[in-house]
Amino acid sequence: MQYQVDDRVVHINHGVGRVVGLVTNSFAKSEAKLYYEIALDQSTVWVLVQSGGPQELRALTHKRDLERYRAVLRSRPTELSTDHRQRRLDVLQQLKDGSFASLCAVVRDLTARGRIKPLNEIDSMTLRQAHGNLSREWAAADGITITEAVRHIESLMLEGQLA
């Protein structure tokens, strides 16, 4: 097993959580399997324990790695497609890998696009969710409040815009 009880992890769809147990469950009348029980802020999710580790979980970003992600947020945004359908596909593909770097890049790119032209409803929702997940993980990794993380992330992107 890749994760132990009390490990801090990130679920690619639900954000930062903690492994609170390993449980055997049977969902939808399927055969019983071993799951990680992950406690999130206001909910619990169960993630199948797989050899090689579950794809939808990863370890919380380490504080020593944040400097690399500061550089991503300061960097020049990637220009997104003007076609809203293609843009949505591109953003979803980028978020699919679940990495912290992808989360940083999506927040940077959608924020930059929103400064040029108002975002449509789907892009706005995606940005809110991605920014929330980024802020919560940054706060957890850096040992700061979410409010401080939001300010820090916004400051980094502003630095990049002014460079």
C-alpha positions as CSV (number, residue, x, y, z in Angstrom):
1,M,0.0,0.0,0.0
2,Q,1.3,3.4,-0.9
3,Y,-0.5,5.5,1.8
4,Q,-0.8,5.0,5.5
5,V,-3.4,6.2,8.0
6,D,-2.8,9.9,8.8
7,D,-1.0,10.6,5.5
8,R,-2.1,13.9,3.9
9,V,-3.1,13.3,0.3
10,V,-4.8,15.2,-2.6
11,H,-7.7,13.7,-4.4
12,I,-7.6,15.1,-8.0
13,N,-11.3,16.0,-7.9
14,H,-11.9,16.7,-4.2
15,G,-8.7,18.3,-3.0
16,V,-6.7,18.0,0.2
17,G,-7.6,15.3,2.7
18,R,-6.2,12.8,5.2
19,V,-6.2,9.0,5.1
20,V,-8.3,8.0,8.1
21,G,-8.5,4.3,7.5
22,L,-8.3,1.3,5.2
23,V,-11.7,-0.3,4.9
24,T,-13.1,-3.2,3.0
25,N,-16.3,-2.2,1.2
26,S,-18.6,-3.5,-1.4
27,F,-20.2,-0.8,-3.5
28,A,-23.2,-1.4,-5.8
29,K,-23.3,-5.1,-5.0
30,S,-19.8,-5.7,-6.3
31,E,-17.2,-7.9,-4.7
32,A,-15.7,-6.5,-1.5
33,K,-12.4,-4.6,-2.1
34,L,-9.9,-2.6,0.0
35,Y,-10.3,1.2,0.0
36,Y,-8.6,4.2,1.5
37,E,-11.1,6.2,3.5
38,I,-10.2,9.9,2.9
39,A,-11.6,12.6,5.2
40,L,-12.0,15.9,3.4
41,D,-13.1,19.3,4.8
42,Q,-16.8,18.4,4.7
43,S,-17.1,15.0,3.3
44,T,-15.5,11.5,3.0
45,V,-14.5,9.6,-0.1
46,W,-13.3,6.1,-0.6
47,V,-10.6,5.4,-3.1
48,L,-9.8,1.8,-4.3
49,V,-6.4,0.6,-3.1
50,Q,-4.6,-0.5,-6.3
51,S,-1.2,-1.9,-6.9
52,G,1.1,1.0,-7.9
53,G,-1.2,3.4,-6.0
54,P,-4.5,4.8,-7.0
55,Q,-4.5,7.2,-9.9
56,E,-6.9,9.8,-8.3
57,L,-4.7,10.2,-5.2
58,R,-1.3,11.8,-4.8
59,A,0.8,12.9,-1.9
60,L,0.4,16.5,-0.7
61,T,2.9,18.8,-2.3
62,H,6.0,19.3,-0.1
63,K,6.9,22.8,1.1
64,R,10.3,22.5,-0.4
65,D,8.7,22.1,-3.9
66,L,6.7,25.3,-3.7
67,E,9.4,27.5,-5.2
68,R,9.1,25.5,-8.5
69,Y,5.3,26.3,-8.5
70,R,5.9,29.9,-7.7
71,A,7.8,30.0,-11.0
72,V,4.9,28.5,-12.8
73,L,2.5,31.1,-11.4
74,R,4.9,33.9,-12.3
75,S,5.5,32.6,-15.9
76,R,3.8,33.9,-19.0
77,P,0.3,32.4,-19.4
78,T,-0.4,30.0,-22.2
79,E,-2.8,31.4,-24.7
80,L,-6.0,29.4,-24.5
81,S,-8.2,28.6,-27.5
82,T,-10.8,31.2,-28.5
83,D,-13.3,28.3,-29.2
84,H,-15.0,27.7,-25.9
85,R,-15.5,23.9,-26.6
86,Q,-11.9,23.4,-27.5
87,R,-10.8,25.5,-24.5
88,R,-12.9,23.3,-22.2
89,L,-11.4,20.1,-23.6
90,D,-7.9,21.5,-23.3
91,V,-8.3,22.6,-19.7
92,L,-9.9,19.3,-18.7
93,Q,-7.1,17.4,-20.4
94,Q,-4.6,19.5,-18.5
95,L,-6.3,18.9,-15.2
96,K,-6.7,15.2,-15.9
97,D,-3.2,14.3,-14.7
98,G,-4.0,15.8,-11.2
99,S,-0.6,17.3,-10.8
100,F,0.0,20.5,-8.7
101,A,1.9,22.0,-11.7
102,S,-1.2,21.5,-13.9
103,L,-3.4,23.1,-11.3
104,C,-1.1,26.1,-11.1
105,A,-1.0,26.4,-14.9
106,V,-4.8,26.2,-15.3
107,V,-5.3,28.9,-12.6
108,R,-2.7,31.1,-14.2
109,D,-4.0,30.7,-17.8
110,L,-7.8,31.1,-17.0
111,T,-7.0,34.1,-14.7
112,A,-5.1,35.7,-17.5
113,R,-7.8,35.1,-20.0
114,G,-10.4,36.6,-17.6
115,R,-8.3,39.8,-17.5
116,I,-8.6,40.1,-21.2
117,K,-12.2,39.0,-21.7
118,P,-14.9,38.0,-19.3
119,L,-15.0,34.2,-18.7
120,N,-18.0,32.2,-19.7
121,E,-19.9,30.3,-17.0
122,I,-18.0,27.0,-17.4
123,D,-14.6,28.7,-17.5
124,S,-15.6,30.7,-14.4
125,M,-16.7,27.6,-12.5
126,T,-13.6,25.7,-13.5
127,L,-11.4,28.6,-12.4
128,R,-13.2,28.9,-9.0
129,Q,-12.8,25.2,-8.4
130,A,-9.2,25.0,-9.5
131,H,-8.2,28.2,-7.6
132,G,-9.9,26.8,-4.5
133,N,-8.1,23.5,-4.7
134,L,-4.8,25.3,-5.4
135,S,-5.3,27.6,-2.5
136,R,-6.2,24.8,0.0
137,E,-3.3,22.7,-1.1
138,W,-0.8,25.6,-1.0
139,A,-2.0,26.5,2.5
140,A,-1.6,23.0,3.7
141,A,1.8,22.6,2.1
142,D,3.1,25.9,3.3
143,G,1.5,25.9,6.8
144,I,-0.4,29.1,6.2
145,T,-4.1,30.0,6.2
146,I,-6.2,29.7,3.0
147,T,-6.6,33.5,3.0
148,E,-2.8,33.9,3.0
149,A,-2.4,31.3,0.3
150,V,-5.0,33.1,-1.9
151,R,-3.1,36.4,-1.5
152,H,0.2,34.8,-2.2
153,I,-1.0,33.1,-5.4
154,E,-2.6,36.3,-6.6
155,S,0.6,38.2,-5.9
156,L,2.7,35.7,-7.9
157,M,0.4,35.9,-10.9
158,L,0.4,39.7,-10.7
159,E,4.3,39.6,-10.6
160,G,4.2,37.5,-13.8
161,Q,1.8,39.9,-15.5
162,L,4.1,42.9,-14.7
163,A,7.3,41.1,-15.8
